[in-house]
């Protein structure tokens, strides 16, 4: 019988490393398809998982400015295979480039008018071969409002 291991468990990060190494075939992993960081501890655990799965590119979208600021104040660094994107809080309003630069993260937003996410053009609005969200060269990603 499978058991869930909560993120608050001391075994969570090690369990995630084992699971990702065993099952992640694409080489790409998105954190929080629904939900968000709850604490600096969550972010540190995600960094641990990314550090221990170097062949996987990780993408973490988040609204949690204070947790990102706490991470920065603590002198922590993101692993090179982890892309953190600060999500805009309002439709058609991008997060401040100055804020994201100070926090050491990239940006994302949602728009009714213009977007550079390719998923809406693909079958069932899936990423398919697009991997923009995981690339540092894309400083801001805008998703179609739906």
C-alpha atoms as a printed R data frame, in Angstrom:
    type eleno elety resid chain resno      x      y       z
1   ATOM     1    CA   UNK     A     1  0.000  0.000   0.000
2   ATOM     2    CA   UNK     A     2  1.422  3.396  -1.020
3   ATOM     3    CA   UNK     A     3  1.613  6.130   1.587
4   ATOM     4    CA   UNK     A     4  1.807  9.840   1.036
5   ATOM     5    CA   UNK     A     5  4.763 11.569   2.639
6   ATOM     6    CA   UNK     A     6  3.807 15.123   3.584
7   ATOM     7    CA   UNK     A     7  6.210 17.951   2.758
8   ATOM     8    CA   UNK     A     8  6.464 18.556   6.508
9   ATOM     9    CA   UNK     A     9  7.928 15.080   7.030
10  ATOM    10    CA   UNK     A    10 11.695 14.899   7.611
11  ATOM    11    CA   UNK     A    11 11.717 12.155   4.948
12  ATOM    12    CA   UNK     A    12  9.980 14.209   2.271
13  ATOM    13    CA   UNK     A    13 12.999 15.637   0.409
14  ATOM    14    CA   UNK     A    14 14.846 12.321   0.322
15  ATOM    15    CA   UNK     A    15 11.663 10.554  -0.812
16  ATOM    16    CA   UNK     A    16 11.161 13.075  -3.625
17  ATOM    17    CA   UNK     A    17 14.740 12.549  -4.830
18  ATOM    18    CA   UNK     A    18 14.155  8.785  -4.979
19  ATOM    19    CA   UNK     A    19 10.818  9.154  -6.770
20  ATOM    20    CA   UNK     A    20 12.102 11.655  -9.340
21  ATOM    21    CA   UNK     A    21 15.228  9.612 -10.092
22  ATOM    22    CA   UNK     A    22 13.109  6.506 -10.558
23  ATOM    23    CA   UNK     A    23 10.138  7.899 -12.483
24  ATOM    24    CA   UNK     A    24 10.817 11.279 -14.106
25  ATOM    25    CA   UNK     A    25 11.460 10.398 -17.742
26  ATOM    26    CA   UNK     A    26 11.132 13.777 -19.487
27  ATOM    27    CA   UNK     A    27 13.961 15.514 -17.635
28  ATOM    28    CA   UNK     A    28 11.591 18.346 -16.623
29  ATOM    29    CA   UNK     A    29  9.603 18.801 -13.437
30  ATOM    30    CA   UNK     A    30  7.090 21.492 -12.458
31  ATOM    31    CA   UNK     A    31  6.460 22.197  -8.787
32  ATOM    32    CA   UNK     A    32  2.934 23.085  -7.616
33  ATOM    33    CA   UNK     A    33  0.542 22.695 -10.526
34  ATOM    34    CA   UNK     A    34 -1.891 23.840  -7.837
35  ATOM    35    CA   UNK     A    35 -0.831 25.462  -4.573
36  ATOM    36    CA   UNK     A    36  2.286 27.350  -3.526
37  ATOM    37    CA   UNK     A    37  5.155 27.521  -1.072
38  ATOM    38    CA   UNK     A    38  4.115 27.659   2.564
39  ATOM    39    CA   UNK     A    39  7.485 28.431   4.166
40  ATOM    40    CA   UNK     A    40 11.191 28.991   3.682
41  ATOM    41    CA   UNK     A    41 11.581 25.356   4.752
42  ATOM    42    CA   UNK     A    42  9.525 24.258   1.723
43  ATOM    43    CA   UNK     A    43 11.770 26.259  -0.600
44  ATOM    44    CA   UNK     A    44 14.918 24.852   0.986
45  ATOM    45    CA   UNK     A    45 13.581 21.305   0.566
46  ATOM    46    CA   UNK     A    46 12.818 21.968  -3.096
47  ATOM    47    CA   UNK     A    47 16.368 23.275  -3.542
48  ATOM    48    CA   UNK     A    48 17.665 20.084  -1.897
49  ATOM    49    CA   UNK     A    49 15.629 17.941  -4.307
50  ATOM    50    CA   UNK     A    50 16.884 19.940  -7.316
51  ATOM    51    CA   UNK     A    51 20.510 19.677  -6.122
52  ATOM    52    CA   UNK     A    52 20.166 15.908  -5.800
53  ATOM    53    CA   UNK     A    53 18.486 15.459  -9.204
54  ATOM    54    CA   UNK     A    54 20.907 17.417 -11.433
55  ATOM    55    CA   UNK     A    55 19.723 15.736 -14.651
56  ATOM    56    CA   UNK     A    56 16.211 17.133 -14.134
57  ATOM    57    CA   UNK     A    57 15.314 20.765 -14.825
58  ATOM    58    CA   UNK     A    58 12.929 22.107 -12.173
59  ATOM    59    CA   UNK     A    59 10.457 24.987 -12.526
60  ATOM    60    CA   UNK     A    60  8.851 26.603  -9.488
61  ATOM    61    CA   UNK     A    61  6.138 29.229 -10.057
62  ATOM    62    CA   UNK     A    62  5.250 31.176  -6.898
63  ATOM    63    CA   UNK     A    63  3.438 34.239  -5.583
64  ATOM    64    CA   UNK     A    64  5.304 34.126  -2.263
65  ATOM    65    CA   UNK     A    65  7.436 37.289  -2.354
66  ATOM    66    CA   UNK     A    66  8.214 37.203   1.379
67  ATOM    67    CA   UNK     A    67  9.483 33.621   1.264
68  ATOM    68    CA   UNK     A    68 11.712 34.501  -1.718
69  ATOM    69    CA   UNK     A    69 12.973 37.576   0.161
70  ATOM    70    CA   UNK     A    70 13.691 35.472   3.260
71  ATOM    71    CA   UNK     A    71 15.636 33.016   1.069
72  ATOM    72    CA   UNK     A    72 17.689 35.901  -0.385
73  ATOM    73    CA   UNK     A    73 18.309 37.477   3.048
74  ATOM    74    CA   UNK     A    74 19.489 34.091   4.306
75  ATOM    75    CA   UNK     A    75 22.249 34.079   1.694
76  ATOM    76    CA   UNK     A    76 20.919 30.946  -0.014
77  ATOM    77    CA   UNK     A    77 21.410 30.252  -3.727
78  ATOM    78    CA   UNK     A    78 19.177 28.452  -6.186
79  ATOM    79    CA   UNK     A    79 20.612 25.316  -7.782
80  ATOM    80    CA   UNK     A    80 21.402 25.894 -11.479
81  ATOM    81    CA   UNK     A    81 18.721 23.407 -12.554
82  ATOM    82    CA   UNK     A    82 15.932 25.224 -10.642
83  ATOM    83    CA   UNK     A    83 14.063 28.085 -12.318
84  ATOM    84    CA   UNK     A    84 11.944 30.152  -9.933
85  ATOM    85    CA   UNK     A    85  9.338 32.441 -11.496
86  ATOM    86    CA   UNK     A    86  7.563 35.128  -9.493
87  ATOM    87    CA   UNK     A    87  3.934 35.099 -10.642
88  ATOM    88    CA   UNK     A    88  2.001 38.308 -11.140
89  ATOM    89    CA   UNK     A    89 -0.944 38.797  -8.803
90  ATOM    90    CA   UNK     A    90 -3.207 40.571 -11.299
91  ATOM    91    CA   UNK     A    91 -4.382 39.685 -14.809
92  ATOM    92    CA   UNK     A    92 -2.570 41.782 -17.443
93  ATOM    93    CA   UNK     A    93 -0.086 43.082 -14.850
94  ATOM    94    CA   UNK     A    94  3.470 41.763 -14.810
95  ATOM    95    CA   UNK     A    95  5.536 41.537 -11.614
96  ATOM    96    CA   UNK     A    96  8.075 44.326 -11.252
97  ATOM    97    CA   UNK     A    97 11.355 43.576 -13.034
98  ATOM    98    CA   UNK     A    98 13.179 45.359 -10.199
99  ATOM    99    CA   UNK     A    99 11.561 43.131  -7.582
100 ATOM   100    CA   UNK     A   100 12.313 39.921  -9.453
101 ATOM   101    CA   UNK     A   101 15.919 41.052  -9.996
102 ATOM   102    CA   UNK     A   102 16.352 41.818  -6.271
103 ATOM   103    CA   UNK     A   103 14.937 38.393  -5.437
104 ATOM   104    CA   UNK     A   104 17.089 36.639  -8.058
105 ATOM   105    CA   UNK     A   105 14.138 35.074  -9.887
106 ATOM   106    CA   UNK     A   106 12.371 35.322 -13.245
107 ATOM   107    CA   UNK     A   107  8.772 36.458 -13.827
108 ATOM   108    CA   UNK     A   108  5.451 35.186 -15.129
109 ATOM   109    CA   UNK     A   109  2.044 36.726 -15.666
110 ATOM   110    CA   UNK     A   110 -1.406 36.034 -17.102
111 ATOM   111    CA   UNK     A   111 -2.950 38.081 -19.901
112 ATOM   112    CA   UNK     A   112 -6.228 38.319 -21.784
113 ATOM   113    CA   UNK     A   113 -4.486 40.061 -24.696
114 ATOM   114    CA   UNK     A   114 -0.976 38.747 -25.436
115 ATOM   115    CA   UNK     A   115  1.023 35.748 -24.251
116 ATOM   116    CA   UNK     A   116  4.186 33.857 -25.187
117 ATOM   117    CA   UNK     A   117  3.202 30.511 -23.674
118 ATOM   118    CA   UNK     A   118  2.631 28.022 -26.510
119 ATOM   119    CA   UNK     A   119  0.256 25.673 -24.654
120 ATOM   120    CA   UNK     A   120 -2.999 27.296 -25.877
121 ATOM   121    CA   UNK     A   121 -2.057 26.380 -29.466
122 ATOM   122    CA   UNK     A   122 -1.329 22.744 -28.570
123 ATOM   123    CA   UNK     A   123 -3.615 19.768 -28.146
124 ATOM   124    CA   UNK     A   124 -5.374 19.894 -24.763
125 ATOM   125    CA   UNK     A   125 -3.338 23.017 -23.899
126 ATOM   126    CA   UNK     A   126 -0.254 20.956 -23.025
127 ATOM   127    CA   UNK     A   127  3.359 22.104 -23.120
128 ATOM   128    CA   UNK     A   128  4.245 19.425 -25.704
129 ATOM   129    CA   UNK     A   129  7.869 20.164 -26.741
130 ATOM   130    CA   UNK     A   130  7.898 23.760 -25.433
131 ATOM   131    CA   UNK     A   131 10.161 24.225 -22.414
132 ATOM   132    CA   UNK     A   132 10.217 28.037 -22.112
133 ATOM   133    CA   UNK     A   133  9.202 27.924 -18.452
134 ATOM   134    CA   UNK     A   134 12.405 26.052 -17.595
135 ATOM   135    CA   UNK     A   135 14.803 28.400 -19.440
136 ATOM   136    CA   UNK     A   136 16.677 31.303 -17.903
137 ATOM   137    CA   UNK     A   137 16.800 33.010 -21.315
138 ATOM   138    CA   UNK     A   138 13.029 33.701 -21.060
139 ATOM   139    CA   UNK     A   139 12.958 36.458 -18.440
140 ATOM   140    CA   UNK     A   140  9.157 36.758 -18.423
141 ATOM   141    CA   UNK     A   141  6.595 34.211 -19.468
142 ATOM   142    CA   UNK     A   142  3.017 35.277 -20.057
143 ATOM   143    CA   UNK     A   143  0.206 32.715 -19.983
144 ATOM   144    CA   UNK     A   144 -3.194 33.057 -21.643
145 ATOM   145    CA   UNK     A   145 -5.991 33.875 -19.211
146 ATOM   146    CA   UNK     A   146 -8.651 31.162 -19.203
